Amino acid sequence: MITPLFCVTQLSKGLYLEALSIELVLLAIWKEALDACSVLMDASDGENFSKSSQEHFLPKSGHSALNVVRGLDFTRPASVFSWVESGFMKAYDRAAKISHVLRKSDG
């Protein structure tokens, strides 16, 4: 999996175009996740999943604590949307910073 740390490594090597390319791919992935969350939010009207939705999307586990990761509650679409939105914004900020460095170096 490509992580932001990988992009930092690319930047430290002076590989700005490569790092920007990676960030743009990550941004596209986060955008797809945002779109999927929007569809989910529209389908659920922002409420908790119905029981049938939980059976399709959540792990088969009797422990509700396993459905909560780092403050992310997979049974609440708004929680998932907030997490995805945050990831999208972080990827956007990283891509913008790299783009700014590239524009300055082309100067």
C-alpha positions as CSV (number, residue, x, y, z in Angstrom):
1,M,0.0,0.0,0.0
2,I,1.2,3.5,-0.8
3,T,1.3,5.7,2.2
4,P,2.1,9.4,2.8
5,L,5.4,8.2,4.3
6,F,6.3,6.8,0.9
7,C,5.7,10.2,-0.6
8,V,7.8,11.9,2.0
9,T,10.6,9.4,1.1
10,Q,10.2,10.3,-2.6
11,L,10.4,14.0,-1.7
12,S,13.5,13.6,0.4
13,K,15.1,12.1,-2.7
14,G,14.1,15.1,-4.7
15,L,11.5,13.1,-6.7
16,Y,8.8,15.7,-6.7
17,L,7.0,14.6,-9.9
18,E,6.9,11.0,-8.6
19,A,5.6,12.2,-5.2
20,L,3.0,14.4,-6.9
21,S,1.9,11.5,-9.1
22,I,1.4,9.2,-6.1
23,E,-0.5,11.9,-4.2
24,L,-2.8,12.4,-7.2
25,V,-3.5,8.7,-7.3
26,L,-4.3,8.7,-3.6
27,L,-6.5,11.8,-4.0
28,A,-8.4,10.0,-6.7
29,I,-8.9,7.0,-4.4
30,W,-10.1,9.3,-1.6
31,K,-12.5,11.0,-4.0
32,E,-14.0,7.6,-5.0
33,A,-14.4,6.8,-1.3
34,L,-16.1,10.2,-0.8
35,D,-18.5,9.5,-3.6
36,A,-19.3,6.1,-2.2
37,C,-19.9,7.6,1.3
38,S,-22.2,10.2,-0.3
39,V,-24.3,7.4,-1.9
40,L,-24.3,5.6,1.5
41,M,-25.4,8.8,3.3
42,D,-28.1,9.4,0.8
43,A,-29.4,5.9,1.0
44,S,-29.4,5.9,4.8
45,D,-30.5,9.5,5.2
46,G,-27.6,9.9,7.7
47,E,-29.1,7.4,10.1
48,N,-27.5,4.2,11.4
49,F,-27.4,1.3,9.0
50,S,-30.3,-1.0,9.0
51,K,-29.7,-4.5,10.3
52,S,-29.6,-5.9,6.7
53,S,-27.0,-3.3,5.7
54,Q,-24.8,-4.2,8.7
55,E,-24.9,-7.9,7.6
56,H,-23.5,-6.9,4.1
57,F,-20.9,-4.3,5.1
58,L,-19.6,-5.1,8.6
59,P,-17.5,-8.0,9.8
60,K,-19.3,-10.9,11.3
61,S,-18.5,-10.3,14.9
62,G,-20.5,-10.3,18.1
63,H,-18.3,-7.6,19.5
64,S,-19.4,-4.1,18.7
65,A,-16.0,-2.7,19.9
66,L,-14.4,-4.4,16.8
67,N,-16.5,-2.1,14.6
68,V,-15.0,1.0,16.2
69,V,-11.4,1.9,15.1
70,R,-9.7,5.0,16.2
71,G,-12.9,6.8,16.9
72,L,-14.4,5.6,13.6
73,D,-17.8,3.9,14.1
74,F,-18.6,1.8,11.0
75,T,-22.2,1.6,12.0
76,R,-22.6,5.4,11.6
77,P,-22.3,6.6,8.0
78,A,-21.6,10.2,9.2
79,S,-18.6,8.9,11.1
80,V,-17.2,7.1,8.1
81,F,-17.9,10.1,5.8
82,S,-16.1,12.4,8.3
83,W,-13.1,10.0,8.3
84,V,-13.0,9.8,4.5
85,E,-13.4,13.6,4.1
86,S,-10.5,14.1,6.5
87,G,-8.3,11.7,4.5
88,F,-9.3,13.5,1.2
89,M,-8.4,16.9,2.7
90,K,-5.0,15.6,3.9
91,A,-4.2,14.2,0.5
92,Y,-5.3,17.4,-1.2
93,D,-3.0,19.5,1.1
94,R,0.0,17.2,0.5
95,A,-0.6,17.4,-3.3
96,A,-1.0,21.2,-3.2
97,K,2.3,21.6,-1.2
98,I,4.2,19.4,-3.7
99,S,2.7,21.3,-6.6
100,H,3.8,24.6,-5.0
101,V,7.3,23.3,-4.7
102,L,7.3,22.2,-8.3
103,R,6.0,25.5,-9.5
104,K,8.7,27.4,-7.5
105,S,11.5,25.2,-8.9
106,D,10.3,25.7,-12.5
107,G,10.2,29.4,-11.7
